[in-house]
Each structure stands twice: as structure tokens, then as C-alpha cells.
Amino acid sequence: MFPLAAKLNGIEPVWASEIMKAPVSITKRHFPNMAHLGDITLLDGGKIPPVDIITFGSPCQNFSQIGDRAGLAGKKSNLFFQAIRIINEMRDATGNLFPTFAVWENVMGSLSSGNRLDFGAVLTAFAGCPVPMPASGKWANAGMVRGGQPDLAWRLMDAQYWARPPLARRKRVFLLADFRGRRAAKILFRPPGVRPISGTGGPGGNPAAPGDRSPFLEAGGRVPIVYPFQMYRMRAAAANQNHAQFIGGFGRRNDPFPTILASRNAPFAFWYEDDPAGGCVRYLTERETERAMGLPDGWTEFGAAGERISPAQRYMALGNSIALPCAFYIMEGIKNSVN
């Protein structure tokens, strides 16, 4: 989503590092001039084109509340350090001119994984020096590290509050590093305006459908209440004939949402406030999942050569992405800070 958020703010995406075939093809369709450099572990940050902004989100499976919680020691999330290596190599090669900013995104669980030491390791890797744990013994949902370079700020953002109509609940940590100033907090903590979901599809892309842009199926203009469906909880409750727990399996307000269809289909429970008895459980369609992320309808439907992307690959690409309005807010702040 960062390339689209950048484009919508007049910032040109230059290159990307991705190894999965379908996401690469989808991205090439919408951004035909953006280079694809392949496996990040094989890149030399001092030899690739220098850029003003580097955005990345190390795979979240090892941080997620419903993942294995291996944190930075996990095989996938350990790719975080490859991105840090690229940033340092680029800065060394350009006399510390590039990149100017870096943005890291991950799940809420990154604040608490590894006995809360993982997020400290993330801050330390960016800062280049130890960042101590707060006296409270835990990381706040928003904060900053100031005194040297880079200037760091982080913030937990929930996608449901960043667009109108509201998106699905999706809590993500965004960390912004400013290597050439003290603008991180100004960018990340400025008062937002809740924005309509963009209808811009980008070069070669698909425009958004007009009319209602709510994330899930609606009837009569009503917005449904959507919770994750807890299959295992319901099965256990049914086996124990516990009626109250069985009803609770239809989801609770603070239950962690699965990373939307990132690895397999995940059903959701939803109903309307004035008709709780009429609720149901079903999978989201590909289009509904795009809307849940704030994307134009059909964004993931076709690849660069016009080939149709399979539903499984569309779900995978969307599950590994981030909500567009949150990315837009950050890119807009960066653009405004340098103008």
C-alpha cells in the first residue's frame, strides 16, 4: 500500500523488493515503471538506486497474537535486520544523504513479543545505540526516541478510525525514522482528518466503484458489526455443552483479528445492531477484502500481463498488506514536512 499512498501524494515509487510472483505482477500492473529487485537478502544497499523514503514491514507471523510469537528470532521476522542493513549500506554509500526517512510497520504484538525485548531491539537497530526499556516495563502505544540521529517516533494505528466509511479493525504499529531532521513526531502525531477512501487506481489500474465503500456486504445502507469468528472456541464450547461460551465464539470486541486471509481463509461473524438474531458467519469475498483495506475495487484482480490472479493469491497479497488510509496519512505527513 505504501507505493499507492506515495503516488497519491505525488511521490514516485522507484523500486521494491519482493519474491512472491502474484504481488509482483499486481504491482507491475499498477506501477509499470517501478523496478523489482527480488530477494532482499541478495541486495547491496550501496549499489541499488538511492531513494528518499524506504518503507518496509517485516513479516508479522512471528509477532502476531495468533502467530508463533517467536519475535525477531523467528525466521520470517528476522528479515527486519536485512532492511536495516540495506538502509545503513545506502547511507554509507551516499554520505548519509539517503534515505531521508524510513517507515517500519508491523502488528500490535511486536510491542510485547519476546518479553517486550523485541521492540527495544527494533528501536536499537534504528538508533544505532541501546534504547532502554521504559520504567513501566512495557512499551506505550505511542512514543519517541530523540537526542541523536535518526529521530524516531512510533504509533499504534487502528485502520477502522482512519477512513469513512470505517474499515475493518486492523491495529498496526508504524515507526517513522527521520535521518536528517527532527520531524518524526510532527509527522506521526499531527491531527488527522478522517478521509474518504480514495477512488484513484493509479496508472494502468482499476478505478474504484462509485457509491458505498464500506468494507463488508451491506443491506439498506447499514454498516454491520464485524468480529473474528473463533472456530476453536466454539468447538470446545460445543463439546462441553457450554452455551455461553458457544455464543462467545461468534467474536468479542477485543479478540485479535486474523491477519486478513494471509495464509488461509478466515471466516468472520457479522450482524446488524438492530438485528442481532440475523447475524451469520461467512468468508469475505476478494472485493470485500480489498474494501476492508481501503483499496479500489479490483485492485488485485489482474496481473501485469492481464492475467487473472487466483482468489488464493489475492487473499495472500491482501493479507500481507496494510490499510491504505494509514499509509496515506504517513506519506502525506512526509510530503508536507519537506515542502
NORSULVEN-V531173 format. One record per residue. N is the residue number from 0. RES is the residue in three letters. SS is DSSP state (@ for helix, = for strand, . for the rest). BURIAL is + if it has 9 or more other ideal C-beta (glycine too) atoms within 8 Angstrom, else -. Layout:
BEGIN
((N RES SS BURIAL) (N RES SS BURIAL))
END
This chain:
BEGIN
((0 MET . +) (1 PHE @ +) (2 PRO @ +) (3 LEU @ +) (4 ALA @ +) (5 ALA @ +) (6 LYS @ +) (7 LEU @ +) (8 ASN . +) (9 GLY . -) (10 ILE . +) (11 GLU . -) (12 PRO . +) (13 VAL . -) (14 TRP = +) (15 ALA = +) (16 SER . +) (17 GLU . +) (18 ILE . -) (19 MET . -) (20 LYS @ -) (21 ALA @ +) (22 PRO @ +) (23 VAL @ +) (24 SER @ +) (25 ILE @ +) (26 THR @ +) (27 LYS @ +) (28 ARG @ +) (29 HIS @ +) (30 PHE . +) (31 PRO . +) (32 ASN . -) (33 MET . +) (34 ALA = -) (35 HIS = +) (36 LEU . +) (37 GLY . -) (38 ASP . -) (39 ILE @ +) (40 THR @ -) (41 LEU @ -) (42 LEU . +) (43 ASP . -) (44 GLY . +) (45 GLY . -) (46 LYS . -) (47 ILE . +) (48 PRO . -) (49 PRO . +) (50 VAL . +) (51 ASP . -) (52 ILE = +) (53 ILE = +) (54 THR = +) (55 PHE = +) (56 GLY . +) (57 SER . +) (58 PRO . +) (59 CYS . +) (60 GLN . +) (61 ASN . +) (62 PHE . +) (63 SER . +) (64 GLN . -) (65 ILE . -) (66 GLY . +) (67 ASP . -) (68 ARG . +) (69 ALA . +) (70 GLY @ +) (71 LEU @ +) (72 ALA @ -) (73 GLY . +) (74 LYS . -) (75 LYS . +) (76 SER @ +) (77 ASN @ +) (78 LEU @ +) (79 PHE @ +) (80 PHE @ +) (81 GLN @ +) (82 ALA @ +) (83 ILE @ +) (84 ARG @ +) (85 ILE @ +) (86 ILE @ +) (87 ASN @ +) (88 GLU @ +) (89 MET @ +) (90 ARG @ +) (91 ASP @ -) (92 ALA @ +) (93 THR . +) (94 GLY . -) (95 ASN . -) (96 LEU . -) (97 PHE . +) (98 PRO . +) (99 THR . +) (100 PHE = +) (101 ALA = +) (102 VAL = +) (103 TRP = +) (104 GLU = +) (105 ASN = +) (106 VAL = +) (107 MET @ +) (108 GLY @ +) (109 SER @ +) (110 LEU @ +) (111 SER . -) (112 SER . +) (113 GLY @ +) (114 ASN @ -) (115 ARG @ +) (116 LEU @ +) (117 ASP @ +) (118 PHE @ +) (119 GLY @ +) (120 ALA @ +) (121 VAL @ +) (122 LEU @ +) (123 THR @ +) (124 ALA @ +) (125 PHE @ +) (126 ALA @ +) (127 GLY . -) (128 CYS . -) (129 PRO . -) (130 VAL . -) (131 PRO . -) (132 MET . -) (133 PRO . +) (134 ALA . -) (135 SER . -) (136 GLY . -) (137 LYS . +) (138 TRP . +) (139 ALA . -) (140 ASN . -) (141 ALA = -) (142 GLY = -) (143 MET = +) (144 VAL = +) (145 ARG . -) (146 GLY . -) (147 GLY . -) (148 GLN . -) (149 PRO . +) (150 ASP = +) (151 LEU = +) (152 ALA = +) (153 TRP = +) (154 ARG = +) (155 LEU = +) (156 MET = +) (157 ASP = +) (158 ALA @ +) (159 GLN @ +) (160 TYR @ -) (161 TRP . +) (162 ALA = +) (163 ARG = -) (164 PRO . +) (165 PRO . +) (166 LEU . +) (167 ALA . +) (168 ARG . +) (169 ARG . +) (170 LYS = +) (171 ARG = +) (172 VAL = +) (173 PHE = +) (174 LEU = +) (175 LEU = +) (176 ALA = +) (177 ASP = +) (178 PHE . +) (179 ARG . -) (180 GLY . -) (181 ARG . -) (182 ARG . +) (183 ALA @ +) (184 ALA @ +) (185 LYS @ +) (186 ILE @ +) (187 LEU @ +) (188 PHE . -) (189 ARG . -) (190 PRO . -) (191 PRO . -) (192 GLY . -) (193 VAL . -) (194 ARG = +) (195 PRO = -) (196 ILE . +) (197 SER . +) (198 GLY . -) (199 THR . +) (200 GLY . +) (201 GLY . +) (202 PRO . -) (203 GLY . -) (204 GLY . +) (205 ASN . +) (206 PRO . -) (207 ALA . +) (208 ALA . -) (209 PRO . -) (210 GLY . -) (211 ASP . -) (212 ARG . +) (213 SER . +) (214 PRO . +) (215 PHE . +) (216 LEU . -) (217 GLU . +) (218 ALA . -) (219 GLY . -) (220 GLY . -) (221 ARG . +) (222 VAL . -) (223 PRO . +) (224 ILE = -) (225 VAL = +) (226 TYR = +) (227 PRO = +) (228 PHE . +) (229 GLN . +) (230 MET @ -) (231 TYR @ -) (232 ARG @ +) (233 MET @ +) (234 ARG @ -) (235 ALA @ +) (236 ALA @ +) (237 ALA @ -) (238 ALA @ -) (239 ASN . -) (240 GLN . -) (241 ASN . -) (242 HIS @ -) (243 ALA @ -) (244 GLN @ +) (245 PHE @ +) (246 ILE @ -) (247 GLY @ +) (248 GLY . +) (249 PHE . +) (250 GLY . +) (251 ARG . -) (252 ARG . -) (253 ASN . -) (254 ASP . +) (255 PRO . -) (256 PHE . +) (257 PRO . +) (258 THR . +) (259 ILE . +) (260 LEU . +) (261 ALA . +) (262 SER . -) (263 ARG . -) (264 ASN . -) (265 ALA . +) (266 PRO . +) (267 PHE = +) (268 ALA = +) (269 PHE = +) (270 TRP = +) (271 TYR = +) (272 GLU . -) (273 ASP . -) (274 ASP = -) (275 PRO = -) (276 ALA = -) (277 GLY = -) (278 GLY = +) (279 CYS = -) (280 VAL = -) (281 ARG = -) (282 TYR . -) (283 LEU . +) (284 THR . -) (285 GLU @ +) (286 ARG @ -) (287 GLU @ +) (288 THR @ +) (289 GLU @ +) (290 ARG @ +) (291 ALA @ +) (292 MET . +) (293 GLY . +) (294 LEU . +) (295 PRO . +) (296 ASP . +) (297 GLY . +) (298 TRP . +) (299 THR . +) (300 GLU . +) (301 PHE = +) (302 GLY . +) (303 ALA . +) (304 ALA . -) (305 GLY . -) (306 GLU . -) (307 ARG = -) (308 ILE . +) (309 SER . -) (310 PRO @ -) (311 ALA @ -) (312 GLN @ +) (313 ARG @ +) (314 TYR @ +) (315 MET @ +) (316 ALA @ +) (317 LEU @ +) (318 GLY @ +) (319 ASN . +) (320 SER . -) (321 ILE . +) (322 ALA . +) (323 LEU @ +) (324 PRO @ +) (325 CYS @ +) (326 ALA @ +) (327 PHE @ +) (328 TYR @ +) (329 ILE @ +) (330 MET @ +) (331 GLU @ +) (332 GLY @ +) (333 ILE @ +) (334 LYS @ +) (335 ASN @ -) (336 SER @ +) (337 VAL @ -) (338 ASN . -))
END
